[in-house]
Amino acid sequence: MQMRFLPSIITALTALTLTSCTTTTAEQYEATALTSYSWQVKYANNLTSQPQPRIETFANTSVLNRNGLKPAGAVVGPDDRGLWWPTLPPRPSVDEVEQRKKSQSEAGKPELIKDVQYKLTYGVGNLQKALPTNYDVYRQVVKAYPQRTPLELTLGVNDNSVEKAEPVSK
């Protein structure tokens, strides 16, 4: 009776092995956080019942944070996550919102969207590799960068992201 579970266990273990994370040590690195504000408006035939309204983006502003240092053009910050933010973009006027409206559709109210995209760039031999990452990795780099402490990076599935960064103890 227990033999029938064996193929599923083997399949699960094989999948875990194939998708396991790799680690690498980086001595040269830079973490960035692109902070941005953008105005968005939802459009739909019925805003309350339509599951996927059309979303239009109007003005946006952004600023690139590097290793936790105050970037040029930043006007707000650092916030409670250590990030600096740009000026607010101009809110779309009623005329601008109505211009993008299609016949038979409704326009929602303009919403200000805050967004952050994290990236880690590190050296691999003579090459530079830039991968998406998360807030925790960004903060670890901010702490390690002033002393240039080497970091052990844990890469995600297929080495397409950086999931973790830890200082290498000397």
Backbone as a printed PyTorch tensor [residue, N CA C, xyz], in Angstrom:
tensor([[[  0.8160,  -1.1940,   0.0000],
         [  0.0000,   0.0000,   0.0000],
         [  0.8630,   1.2620,   0.0000]],

        [[  1.9800,   1.2520,   0.7100],
         [  2.8320,   2.4370,   0.7700],
         [  3.6080,   2.6480,  -0.5210]],

        [[  3.7320,   1.6410,  -1.3490],
         [  4.4920,   1.7440,  -2.5960],
         [  3.8400,   2.7160,  -3.5890]],

        [[  2.5290,   2.8930,  -3.5040],
         [  1.8850,   3.7660,  -4.4840],
         [  2.2390,   5.2400,  -4.2780]],

        [[  2.7270,   5.5970,  -3.0930],
         [  3.1360,   6.9770,  -2.8400],
         [  4.5690,   7.2490,  -3.2960]],

        [[  5.3250,   6.1910,  -3.5170],
         [  6.7270,   6.3300,  -3.8870],
         [  6.9430,   7.1840,  -5.1380]],

        [[  6.1990,   6.9840,  -6.2380],
         [  6.4230,   7.8460,  -7.4100],
         [  6.1900,   9.3320,  -7.1110]],

        [[  5.1520,   9.6370,  -6.2980],
         [  4.9230,  11.0530,  -5.9930],
         [  6.0270,  11.6270,  -5.1160]],

        [[  6.5490,  10.8460,  -4.2040],
         [  7.6450,  11.3170,  -3.3520],
         [  8.8900,  11.5720,  -4.2000]],

        [[  9.1880,  10.6490,  -5.1180],
         [ 10.3570,  10.8180,  -5.9990],
         [ 10.1890,  12.0650,  -6.8620]],

        [[  8.9830,  12.2780,  -7.4050],
         [  8.7180,  13.4600,  -8.2230],
         [  8.9190,  14.7360,  -7.3980]],

        [[  8.3960,  14.7550,  -6.1780],
         [  8.5240,  15.9380,  -5.3200],
         [  9.9880,  16.2210,  -4.9900]],

        [[ 10.7480,  15.1900,  -4.6550],
         [ 12.1650,  15.3810,  -4.3350],
         [ 12.9510,  15.8560,  -5.5530]],

        [[ 12.6280,  15.3270,  -6.7310],
         [ 13.2960,  15.7550,  -7.9610],
         [ 13.0010,  17.2250,  -8.2220]],

        [[ 11.7480,  17.6330,  -8.0440],
         [ 11.3650,  19.0340,  -8.2600],
         [ 12.1130,  19.9410,  -7.2920]],

        [[ 12.2220,  19.5250,  -6.0250],
         [ 12.9520,  20.3210,  -5.0380],
         [ 14.4180,  20.4590,  -5.4290]],

        [[ 15.0210,  19.3900,  -5.9000],
         [ 16.4210,  19.4210,  -6.2910],
         [ 16.6340,  20.3400,  -7.4800]],

        [[ 15.7440,  20.2840,  -8.4540],
         [ 15.9000,  21.0900,  -9.6610],
         [ 15.6800,  22.5810,  -9.3970]],

        [[ 14.8430,  22.9080,  -8.4030],
         [ 14.5440,  24.3150,  -8.1490],
         [ 15.2590,  24.8530,  -6.9140]],

        [[ 16.2130,  24.0960,  -6.3840],
         [ 16.8920,  24.5670,  -5.1780],
         [ 17.6920,  25.8280,  -5.4920]],

        [[ 17.8840,  26.6130,  -4.4680],
         [ 18.5530,  27.9030,  -4.6320],
         [ 20.0700,  27.7270,  -4.6250]],

        [[ 20.7500,  28.5980,  -5.3550],
         [ 22.2050,  28.5980,  -5.3350],
         [ 22.6780,  29.8030,  -4.5430]],

        [[ 23.9040,  29.7230,  -4.0580],
         [ 24.4740,  30.8490,  -3.3260],
         [ 25.7630,  31.2870,  -4.0050]],

        [[ 26.0760,  32.5500,  -3.8270],
         [ 27.3170,  33.1030,  -4.3550],
         [ 27.7860,  34.1810,  -3.3850]],

        [[ 29.0720,  34.4250,  -3.3650],
         [ 29.6080,  35.4830,  -2.5080],
         [ 29.9530,  36.6900,  -3.3820]],

        [[ 29.5150,  37.8560,  -2.9340],
         [ 29.7680,  39.0920,  -3.6850],
         [ 30.5430,  40.0670,  -2.8150]],

        [[ 31.6280,  40.6130,  -3.3850],
         [ 32.3910,  41.6430,  -2.6900],
         [ 32.1010,  43.0190,  -3.2770]],

        [[ 31.6380,  43.0540,  -4.5240],
         [ 31.2410,  44.3000,  -5.1660],
         [ 29.7520,  44.2140,  -5.4270]],

        [[ 29.0170,  45.1870,  -4.9220],
         [ 27.5650,  45.1340,  -5.0770],
         [ 26.9840,  46.5370,  -4.9120]],

        [[ 25.7710,  46.6700,  -5.3980],
         [ 25.0170,  47.9090,  -5.2420],
         [ 23.5410,  47.5430,  -5.2230]],

        [[ 22.8180,  48.0810,  -4.2530],
         [ 21.3790,  47.8510,  -4.1920],
         [ 20.6730,  49.1460,  -4.5530]],

        [[ 19.6320,  49.0190,  -5.3600],
         [ 18.8410,  50.1940,  -5.7190],
         [ 17.3740,  49.9360,  -5.3910]],

        [[ 16.6920,  51.0240,  -5.0910],
         [ 15.2450,  50.9900,  -4.8750],
         [ 14.6770,  52.1440,  -5.6850]],

        [[ 13.9220,  51.8200,  -6.7200],
         [ 13.2940,  52.8380,  -7.5450],
         [ 11.9350,  53.1400,  -6.9270]],

        [[ 11.8210,  54.3140,  -6.3020],
         [ 10.5570,  54.7140,  -5.6900],
         [  9.8070,  55.5950,  -6.6760]],

        [[  8.5120,  55.3500,  -6.7870],
         [  7.7440,  56.1510,  -7.7410],
         [  6.3200,  56.3840,  -7.2700]],

        [[  5.7800,  57.4900,  -7.7450],
         [  4.3780,  57.8350,  -7.5690],
         [  3.7760,  57.9170,  -8.9620]],

        [[  2.5720,  57.4130,  -9.1290],
         [  1.8730,  57.6110, -10.4000],
         [  0.3770,  57.7190, -10.1370]],

        [[ -0.2540,  58.5200, -10.9700],
         [ -1.7050,  58.6500, -10.9050],
         [ -2.3170,  57.6480, -11.8560]],

        [[ -3.3110,  56.8860, -11.3570],
         [ -4.0160,  55.9220, -12.1940],
         [ -5.5150,  56.1270, -12.0590]],

        [[ -6.2140,  55.8330, -13.1550],
         [ -7.6760,  55.8970, -13.1650],
         [ -8.1960,  54.5980, -13.7630]],

        [[ -9.2140,  54.0360, -13.1110],
         [ -9.8540,  52.8180, -13.6220],
         [-11.0430,  53.2110, -14.4830]],

        [[-11.1900,  52.5100, -15.6060],
         [-12.3010,  52.7160, -16.5220],
         [-12.9920,  51.3800, -16.7570]],

        [[-14.3370,  51.3930, -16.7480],
         [-15.0980,  50.1660, -17.0000],
         [-16.5370,  50.5280, -17.3590]],

        [[-17.2290,  49.5720, -17.9600],
         [-18.6550,  49.7780, -18.2340],
         [-19.4370,  49.8620, -16.9350]],

        [[-18.9790,  49.1020, -15.9250],
         [-19.5690,  49.1640, -14.5970],
         [-18.4380,  48.9600, -13.5950]],

        [[-18.0230,  50.0260, -12.9450],
         [-16.8590,  49.9610, -12.0440],
         [-17.0800,  49.0450, -10.8430]],

        [[-18.3280,  48.8730, -10.4120],
         [-18.5650,  48.0430,  -9.2260],
         [-18.6170,  46.5590,  -9.5470]],

        [[-18.9700,  46.1870, -10.7870],
         [-19.1220,  44.7530, -11.0710],
         [-18.1300,  44.1970, -12.0960]],

        [[-17.4620,  45.0610, -12.8250],
         [-16.5270,  44.5420, -13.8300],
         [-15.2450,  44.0880, -13.1430]],

        [[-14.8750,  42.7880, -13.2880],
         [-13.7330,  42.2550, -12.5410],
         [-12.3760,  42.8390, -12.9570]],

        [[-12.2050,  43.1790, -14.2230],
         [-10.9080,  43.6900, -14.6620],
         [-11.0910,  44.9940, -15.4270]],

        [[-11.1580,  46.1080, -14.7050],
         [-11.3030,  47.3820, -15.4020],
         [-10.0210,  47.7390, -16.1600]],

        [[-10.1540,  48.6020, -17.1460],
         [ -8.9910,  49.1210, -17.8660],
         [ -8.3530,  50.1720, -16.9590]],

        [[ -7.0460,  50.1230, -16.8290],
         [ -6.3400,  51.0770, -15.9680],
         [ -5.4510,  51.9500, -16.8380]],

        [[ -5.6290,  53.2430, -16.7040],
         [ -4.8070,  54.2200, -17.4320],
         [ -3.8820,  54.8960, -16.4310]],

        [[ -2.6210,  55.0330, -16.8110],
         [ -1.6520,  55.7260, -15.9720],
         [ -1.4340,  57.1250, -16.5310]],

        [[ -1.4710,  58.0980, -15.6650],
         [ -1.2330,  59.4890, -16.0460],
         [  0.1900,  59.8610, -15.6300]],

        [[  0.4030,  61.0240, -15.0980],
         [  1.7470,  61.4780, -14.7390],
         [  2.3720,  60.5910, -13.6640]],

        [[  3.7050,  60.4570, -13.7570],
         [  4.4200,  59.7540, -12.6960],
         [  5.7750,  60.4110, -12.4690]],

        [[  6.3030,  60.1930, -11.2740],
         [  7.6390,  60.6810, -10.9240],
         [  8.3610,  59.5370, -10.2150]],

        [[  9.6870,  59.5450, -10.3010],
         [ 10.4500,  58.5030,  -9.6170],
         [ 11.8200,  59.0300,  -9.2360]],

        [[ 12.4370,  58.3420,  -8.3060],
         [ 13.7980,  58.6580,  -7.8820],
         [ 14.4910,  57.3340,  -7.5420]],

        [[ 15.7780,  57.2340,  -7.9000],
         [ 16.5280,  56.0010,  -7.6810],
         [ 17.3910,  56.1110,  -6.4220]],

        [[ 17.0460,  55.3090,  -5.4170],
         [ 17.8250,  55.2160,  -4.1820],
         [ 18.9800,  54.2480,  -4.4340]],

        [[ 20.1990,  54.6130,  -4.0220],
         [ 21.3600,  53.7220,  -4.1550],
         [ 21.9920,  53.5140,  -2.7900]],

        [[ 21.9850,  52.2740,  -2.3400],
         [ 22.6540,  51.8860,  -1.0960],
         [ 22.2380,  52.7210,   0.1060]],

        [[ 21.0090,  53.2300,   0.0980],
         [ 20.4870,  53.9630,   1.2480],
         [ 20.8790,  55.4270,   1.3150]],

        [[ 21.6540,  55.9170,   0.3440],
         [ 22.0900,  57.3110,   0.3580],
         [ 21.0160,  58.2090,  -0.2550]],

        [[ 20.9410,  59.4590,   0.1970],
         [ 19.9350,  60.3770,  -0.3240],
         [ 20.2340,  60.6920,  -1.7900]],

        [[ 19.2810,  60.3780,  -2.6770],
         [ 19.5070,  60.6600,  -4.0990],
         [ 19.1730,  62.1080,  -4.4500]],

        [[ 19.7800,  62.5830,  -5.5310],
         [ 19.4350,  63.9160,  -6.0370],
         [ 17.9820,  63.8780,  -6.4870]],

        [[ 17.2400,  64.9120,  -6.2080],
         [ 15.8450,  64.9670,  -6.6230],
         [ 14.8750,  64.4010,  -5.6020]],

        [[ 15.3940,  63.8400,  -4.5330],
         [ 14.5030,  63.3140,  -3.4920],
         [ 14.0140,  64.4720,  -2.6350]],

        [[ 12.7290,  64.4840,  -2.3350],
         [ 12.1910,  65.5710,  -1.5120],
         [ 11.5470,  65.0710,  -0.2320]],

        [[ 11.2150,  63.7930,  -0.1880],
         [ 10.5810,  63.2300,   0.9990],
         [ 11.4300,  62.0650,   1.4840]],

        [[ 11.7050,  62.0510,   2.7810],
         [ 12.4140,  60.8990,   3.3210],
         [ 13.5670,  61.2950,   4.2010]],

        [[ 14.2190,  60.2910,   4.7040],
         [ 13.8730,  58.8900,   4.5150],
         [ 12.6080,  58.5280,   5.2940]],

        [[ 11.8080,  57.6120,   4.7200],
         [ 10.5830,  57.1900,   5.3900],
         [ 10.9080,  56.1040,   6.4150]],

        [[  9.8910,  55.4540,   6.9440],
         [ 10.1150,  54.4420,   7.9860],
         [ 10.7800,  53.1680,   7.4670]],

        [[ 11.0330,  53.0890,   6.1450],
         [ 11.7770,  51.9620,   5.5720],
         [ 13.1350,  52.4190,   5.0350]],

        [[ 13.4940,  53.6910,   5.3100],
         [ 14.7860,  54.2100,   4.8710],
         [ 14.8210,  54.6290,   3.4120]],

        [[ 13.6520,  54.8070,   2.7920],
         [ 13.5810,  55.1560,   1.3750],
         [ 13.2840,  56.6370,   1.1750]],

        [[ 13.8340,  57.1570,   0.0950],
         [ 13.5970,  58.5460,  -0.3000],
         [ 12.6050,  58.5530,  -1.4550]],

        [[ 11.7810,  59.6010,  -1.5160],
         [ 10.6960,  59.6730,  -2.5040],
         [ 10.7760,  60.9600,  -3.3160]],

        [[ 10.2620,  60.9160,  -4.5540],
         [ 10.2630,  62.1110,  -5.4110],
         [  9.1070,  63.0500,  -5.0510]],

        [[  9.0360,  64.1520,  -5.7600],
         [  7.8840,  65.0490,  -5.6260],
         [  6.6540,  64.3460,  -6.1840]],

        [[  5.4880,  64.7690,  -5.7410],
         [  4.2550,  64.1900,  -6.2790],
         [  4.0380,  64.6750,  -7.7070]],

        [[  3.5910,  63.7950,  -8.5960],
         [  3.2760,  64.2440,  -9.9550],
         [  1.9570,  65.0270,  -9.9270]],

        [[  1.7110,  65.8460, -10.9620],
         [  0.4580,  66.5950, -10.9770],
         [ -0.7430,  65.6520, -11.1320]],

        [[ -1.7740,  65.9100, -10.3530],
         [ -2.9970,  65.1060, -10.4220],
         [ -3.6840,  65.3640, -11.7620]],

        [[ -4.2150,  64.3170, -12.4180],
         [ -4.8840,  64.5390, -13.7030],
         [ -6.1520,  65.3790, -13.5170]],

        [[ -6.3820,  66.2540, -14.4550],
         [ -7.5760,  67.1110, -14.3920],
         [ -8.7950,  66.3070, -14.8370]],

        [[ -9.9690,  66.8500, -14.5800],
         [-11.2190,  66.2260, -15.0190],
         [-11.1990,  66.0560, -16.5360]],

        [[-10.7080,  67.0740, -17.2520],
         [-10.6490,  67.0110, -18.7100],
         [ -9.7550,  65.8590, -19.1790]],

        [[ -8.5890,  65.7060, -18.5440],
         [ -7.6780,  64.6210, -18.9250],
         [ -8.3140,  63.2490, -18.6860]],

        [[ -9.0050,  63.1050, -17.5530],
         [ -9.6550,  61.8320, -17.2250],
         [-10.7520,  61.5410, -18.2430]],

        [[-11.5540,  62.5580, -18.5810],
         [-12.6520,  62.3690, -19.5330],
         [-12.1520,  62.0790, -20.9480]],

        [[-11.0030,  62.6430, -21.3190],
         [-10.4540,  62.4150, -22.6650],
         [-10.1460,  60.9440, -22.9190]],

        [[ -9.7730,  60.2160, -21.8890],
         [ -9.4030,  58.8030, -22.0470],
         [-10.5910,  57.8610, -21.8620]],

        [[-11.7280,  58.4320, -21.5460],
         [-12.9380,  57.6240, -21.3360],
         [-13.5140,  57.2110, -22.6810]],

        [[-13.8970,  55.9430, -22.8030],
         [-14.5180,  55.4500, -24.0300],
         [-16.0410,  55.5160, -23.8520]],

        [[-16.7630,  55.5300, -24.9610],
         [-18.2240,  55.6170, -24.8570],
         [-18.7640,  54.4380, -24.0520]],

        [[-19.8080,  54.6710, -23.3170],
         [-20.4620,  53.6530, -22.4880],
         [-19.6330,  53.2460, -21.2590]],

        [[-18.5430,  53.9150, -20.9770],
         [-17.7570,  53.5120, -19.8020],
         [-17.7740,  54.6040, -18.7370]],

        [[-17.4530,  54.1750, -17.5180],
         [-17.3520,  55.0880, -16.3780],
         [-15.8750,  55.2750, -16.0500]],

        [[-15.5660,  56.4050, -15.4620],
         [-14.2000,  56.6670, -14.9950],
         [-14.2060,  56.7130, -13.4720]],

        [[-13.2440,  56.0250, -12.8680],
         [-13.1060,  56.0880, -11.4140],
         [-12.3880,  57.3680, -11.0220]],

        [[-12.1710,  57.5350,  -9.7380],
         [-11.4310,  58.6920,  -9.2390],
         [ -9.9350,  58.4400,  -9.4130]],

        [[ -9.1630,  59.4820,  -9.6900],
         [ -7.6980,  59.2990,  -9.7660],
         [ -7.1490,  58.7730,  -8.4370]],

        [[ -6.2920,  57.7650,  -8.5240],
         [ -5.6450,  57.1890,  -7.3420],
         [ -4.1460,  57.3940,  -7.4460]],

        [[ -3.5280,  57.8120,  -6.3470],
         [ -2.0770,  57.9590,  -6.3050],
         [ -1.4850,  56.6140,  -5.8830]],

        [[ -0.6670,  56.0340,  -6.7570],
         [ -0.0600,  54.7210,  -6.5010],
         [  1.4050,  54.9180,  -6.1270]],

        [[  1.8010,  54.3080,  -5.0010],
         [  3.2130,  54.3020,  -4.5800],
         [  3.7910,  52.9540,  -4.9660]],

        [[  4.9960,  52.9590,  -5.5190],
         [  5.6020,  51.7020,  -5.9300],
         [  7.0940,  51.7360,  -5.6350]],

        [[  7.6470,  50.5670,  -5.3270],
         [  9.0960,  50.4240,  -5.1290],
         [  9.5460,  49.1760,  -5.8730]],

        [[ 10.6090,  49.3120,  -6.6570],
         [ 11.2130,  48.1660,  -7.3350],
         [ 12.6610,  48.0670,  -6.8730]],

        [[ 12.9950,  46.9290,  -6.2950],
         [ 14.3370,  46.6990,  -5.7600],
         [ 15.1690,  45.8950,  -6.7490]],

        [[ 16.4650,  46.2550,  -6.8000],
         [ 17.3800,  45.5350,  -7.6770],
         [ 18.7480,  45.4640,  -6.9920]],

        [[ 19.4440,  44.3530,  -7.2230],
         [ 20.8070,  44.2040,  -6.7070],
         [ 21.7230,  43.9370,  -7.8890]],

        [[ 22.7720,  44.7350,  -7.9900],
         [ 23.7900,  44.5430,  -9.0180],
         [ 25.0550,  44.0880,  -8.3030]],

        [[ 25.6510,  43.0120,  -8.7990],
         [ 26.8700,  42.5080,  -8.1510],
         [ 27.8240,  41.9700,  -9.2100]],

        [[ 29.0890,  41.9180,  -8.8220],
         [ 30.1190,  41.4490,  -9.7410],
         [ 30.3030,  39.9480,  -9.6820]],

        [[ 30.3960,  39.3450, -10.8770],
         [ 30.7100,  37.9190, -11.0020],
         [ 31.8840,  37.8640, -11.9650]],

        [[ 33.0940,  37.7180, -11.4230],
         [ 34.2890,  37.7950, -12.2690],
         [ 34.3750,  39.1890, -12.8640]],

        [[ 34.4720,  39.2800, -14.1930],
         [ 34.5180,  40.5870, -14.8620],
         [ 33.1360,  41.0810, -15.2660]],

        [[ 32.1050,  40.3040, -14.9650],
         [ 30.7430,  40.6570, -15.3780],
         [ 29.9620,  41.2950, -14.2490]],

        [[ 28.9900,  42.1100, -14.6150],
         [ 28.0440,  42.6720, -13.6600],
         [ 26.7090,  41.9810, -13.8860]],

        [[ 26.0720,  41.5680, -12.8260],
         [ 24.7650,  40.9310, -12.9300],
         [ 23.7730,  41.7720, -12.1320]],

        [[ 22.6380,  42.1110, -12.7340],
         [ 21.6010,  42.8900, -12.0590],
         [ 20.3370,  42.0490, -11.9830]],

        [[ 19.8570,  41.8180, -10.7580],
         [ 18.6750,  40.9770, -10.5610],
         [ 17.6640,  41.6650,  -9.6520]],

        [[ 16.3870,  41.3860,  -9.8620],
         [ 15.3870,  41.9280,  -8.9420],
         [ 15.5740,  41.3150,  -7.5580]],

        [[ 15.1740,  42.0680,  -6.5520],
         [ 15.3040,  41.5750,  -5.1830],
         [ 14.1480,  42.1170,  -4.3490]],

        [[ 14.3190,  42.1150,  -3.0350],
         [ 13.2540,  42.5400,  -2.1300],
         [ 13.7890,  43.5330,  -1.0980]],

        [[ 12.8970,  44.0290,  -0.2710],
         [ 13.2550,  45.0160,   0.7370],
         [ 14.3280,  44.5040,   1.7020]],

        [[ 14.1940,  43.2520,   2.1570],
         [ 15.1530,  42.7190,   3.1400],
         [ 16.5820,  42.6960,   2.5890]],

        [[ 16.7390,  42.3000,   1.3270],
         [ 18.0670,  42.2870,   0.7070],
         [ 18.5830,  43.7180,   0.5800]],

        [[ 17.7130,  44.6270,   0.1430],
         [ 18.1070,  46.0420,   0.0250],
         [ 18.6390,  46.5560,   1.3610]],

        [[ 17.9330,  46.2960,   2.4470],
         [ 18.3590,  46.7770,   3.7740],
         [ 19.6770,  46.1330,   4.2060]],

        [[ 19.8730,  44.8660,   3.9030],
         [ 21.1200,  44.1920,   4.2620],
         [ 22.3020,  44.8480,   3.5430]],

        [[ 22.1060,  45.2050,   2.2680],
         [ 23.1610,  45.8770,   1.5060],
         [ 23.4230,  47.2650,   2.0770]],

        [[ 22.3710,  47.9970,   2.4240],
         [ 22.5340,  49.3390,   3.0020],
         [ 23.4200,  49.2790,   4.2480]],

        [[ 23.2300,  48.2360,   5.0590],
         [ 24.0350,  48.0950,   6.2800],
         [ 25.4660,  47.6630,   5.9750]],

        [[ 25.6610,  46.8080,   4.9740],
         [ 26.9840,  46.2540,   4.6740],
         [ 27.8240,  47.1680,   3.7890]],

        [[ 27.1780,  48.0060,   2.9860],
         [ 27.8780,  48.7900,   1.9670],
         [ 28.9630,  49.7270,   2.5150]],

        [[ 28.7100,  50.4850,   3.5840],
         [ 29.7660,  51.4200,   4.0560],
         [ 31.1000,  50.7410,   4.3630]],

        [[ 31.0770,  49.5150,   4.8900],
         [ 32.3200,  48.7870,   5.1980],
         [ 32.7150,  47.8440,   4.0660]],

        [[ 31.9000,  47.7840,   3.0120],
         [ 32.1280,  46.8710,   1.8740],
         [ 32.2660,  45.4220,   2.3530]],

        [[ 31.4520,  45.0540,   3.3250],
         [ 31.4440,  43.6910,   3.8490],
         [ 30.9940,  42.7260,   2.7630]],

        [[ 31.7320,  41.6600,   2.4820],
         [ 31.2770,  40.6750,   1.4940],
         [ 29.9330,  40.0740,   1.9160]],

        [[ 29.1080,  39.7830,   0.9340],
         [ 27.7860,  39.2280,   1.2110],
         [ 27.6190,  37.8690,   0.5380]],

        [[ 26.9870,  36.9640,   1.2540],
         [ 26.5960,  35.7040,   0.6360],
         [ 25.1680,  35.8970,   0.1330]],

        [[ 24.9920,  35.7420,  -1.1790],
         [ 23.7020,  35.9540,  -1.8100],
         [ 23.0400,  34.6150,  -2.0910]],

        [[ 21.7830,  34.5080,  -1.7330],
         [ 20.9940,  33.3260,  -2.0800],
         [ 20.1190,  33.7220,  -3.2540]],

        [[ 20.3200,  33.0170,  -4.3670],
         [ 19.5830,  33.3330,  -5.5840],
         [ 18.3010,  32.5090,  -5.6440]],

        [[ 17.3090,  33.0580,  -6.3160],
         [ 16.0190,  32.3830,  -6.4380],
         [ 16.0230,  31.3530,  -7.5510]],

        [[ 14.8490,  30.8650,  -7.8790],
         [ 14.6630,  29.8400,  -8.8990],
         [ 15.2920,  30.2930, -10.2240]],

        [[ 16.0690,  29.3990, -10.8300],
         [ 16.7870,  29.6680, -12.0860],
         [ 17.7390,  30.8670, -11.9890]],

        [[ 18.1380,  31.2210, -10.7850],
         [ 19.0540,  32.3520, -10.5420],
         [ 18.5250,  33.6560, -11.1480]],

        [[ 17.1900,  33.8490, -11.1110],
         [ 16.5700,  35.0390, -11.7010],
         [ 16.2760,  36.1430, -10.7010]],

        [[ 16.6290,  35.9520,  -9.4420],
         [ 16.3950,  36.9750,  -8.4280],
         [ 17.3400,  36.7260,  -7.2550]],

        [[ 17.4700,  37.7260,  -6.3970],
         [ 18.2470,  37.5670,  -5.1650],
         [ 17.2420,  37.5440,  -4.0230]],

        [[ 17.1700,  36.4090,  -3.3270],
         [ 16.1790,  36.2150,  -2.2810],
         [ 16.6930,  36.5920,  -0.8890]],

        [[ 18.0230,  36.5070,  -0.7050],
         [ 18.5960,  36.7250,   0.6210],
         [ 20.0150,  37.2120,   0.4930]],

        [[ 20.4330,  38.0580,   1.4260],
         [ 21.8320,  38.5120,   1.5000],
         [ 22.2500,  38.4890,   2.9660]],

        [[ 23.3990,  37.8660,   3.2260],
         [ 23.9060,  37.8010,   4.5940],
         [ 25.3760,  38.1520,   4.5910]],

        [[ 25.8310,  38.9160,   5.6000],
         [ 27.2520,  39.2280,   5.6740],
         [ 28.0830,  37.9630,   5.8480]],

        [[ 29.2190,  37.9210,   5.1640],
         [ 30.1300,  36.7950,   5.2950],
         [ 31.0000,  37.0760,   6.5060]],

        [[ 31.0010,  36.1530,   7.4720],
         [ 31.8340,  36.3730,   8.6640],
         [ 33.2720,  36.0310,   8.3330]],

        [[ 34.1490,  36.9440,   8.7470],
         [ 35.5750,  36.7820,   8.4310],
         [ 36.2860,  36.0060,   9.4870]]])
